[in-house]
């Protein structure tokens, strides 16, 4: 097991309470946490139980929940542990810990699913698409593939994420081409039925056509977006795709 080190005590209290910082960093997290008489995973669970029983549900509990997840504690194991301790330490405490544990293990689930999706394609997922997040329902990611000659971007949508209705304008030429590269998604033009997209599918979108595209409810989805050269190009973002219409899709 990798040796556990800690410097939070010295960073926070090194000048004010050097003895406490020493006990925290060198004894508690140094000697105690590195003692091999109890395996690391079990020690993580014991710590979560002790904090829960004491009614401590602040950032220290979250730290130890994250520590437990990294040590290999599964969602089923942490759920069973909290449920069991709830009978002895109190049901309200169990509720409080469950609310935090759900967030910690949800982050793991999203990360695992994202990595599995990334493994399906040769293009990177990229960074969170924060510059355009106001035009998306759900989280999306953007990876520039080429900015020379023709702009090419890999756009990735988490399950159920889709962009708003929008129109690519140009006085001549323009528009967009989508090439699906992984997962399952949809493309829909205004007044027409949505079209399912899977890896290898291509969509040509002329300028002036109102449309949206995004992921299916149960799948991540990525497509390359190619900007078709044109004169005076611009994008017009419109209303979100309604939940009612989107939920009709399989």
Rosetta blueprint (number, residue, H / E / L):
1 X L
2 X L
3 X L
4 X L
5 X L
6 X L
7 X L
8 X H
9 X H
10 X H
11 X H
12 X H
13 X H
14 X L
15 X L
16 X L
17 X L
18 X H
19 X H
20 X H
21 X H
22 X H
23 X H
24 X H
25 X H
26 X H
27 X H
28 X H
29 X H
30 X H
31 X H
32 X H
33 X L
34 X L
35 X L
36 X L
37 X L
38 X L
39 X L
40 X H
41 X H
42 X H
43 X H
44 X H
45 X H
46 X H
47 X H
48 X H
49 X H
50 X H
51 X H
52 X H
53 X H
54 X L
55 X L
56 X L
57 X L
58 X L
59 X H
60 X H
61 X H
62 X H
63 X H
64 X H
65 X H
66 X H
67 X H
68 X H
69 X H
70 X H
71 X L
72 X L
73 X L
74 X L
75 X H
76 X H
77 X H
78 X H
79 X H
80 X H
81 X H
82 X H
83 X H
84 X H
85 X H
86 X H
87 X H
88 X H
89 X H
90 X L
91 X H
92 X H
93 X H
94 X H
95 X H
96 X H
97 X H
98 X H
99 X H
100 X H
101 X H
102 X H
103 X H
104 X H
105 X H
106 X H
107 X H
108 X H
109 X H
110 X H
111 X H
112 X H
113 X H
114 X H
115 X H
116 X H
117 X H
118 X H
119 X L
120 X L
121 X L
122 X L
123 X L
124 X L
125 X L
126 X L
127 X E
128 X E
129 X L
130 X H
131 X H
132 X H
133 X H
134 X H
135 X H
136 X E
137 X E
138 X L
139 X L
140 X E
141 X E
142 X E
143 X E
144 X E
145 X E
146 X E
147 X L
148 X L
149 X L
150 X L
151 X L
152 X E
153 X E
154 X E
155 X E
156 X E
157 X E
158 X L
159 X L
160 X L
161 X L
162 X E
163 X E
164 X L
165 X L
166 X E
167 X E
168 X E
169 X E
170 X L
171 X L
172 X E
173 X E
174 X L
175 X L
176 X E
177 X E
178 X E
179 X E
180 X E
181 X E
182 X E
183 X E
184 X E
185 X E
186 X E
187 X E
188 X E
189 X E
190 X L
191 X L
192 X L
193 X L
194 X L
195 X E
196 X E
197 X E
198 X E
199 X L
200 X L
201 X L
202 X E
203 X E
204 X E
205 X E
206 X L
207 X L
208 X L
209 X L
210 X L
211 X E
212 X E
213 X E
214 X E
215 X E
216 X L
217 X L
218 X L
219 X L
220 X L
221 X E
222 X E
223 X E
224 X E
225 X E
226 X E
227 X E
228 X L
229 X L
230 X E
231 X E
232 X L
233 X L
234 X E
235 X E
236 X E
237 X E
238 X L
239 X L
240 X L
241 X L
242 X L
243 X H
244 X H
245 X H
246 X H
247 X L
248 X L
249 X L
250 X L
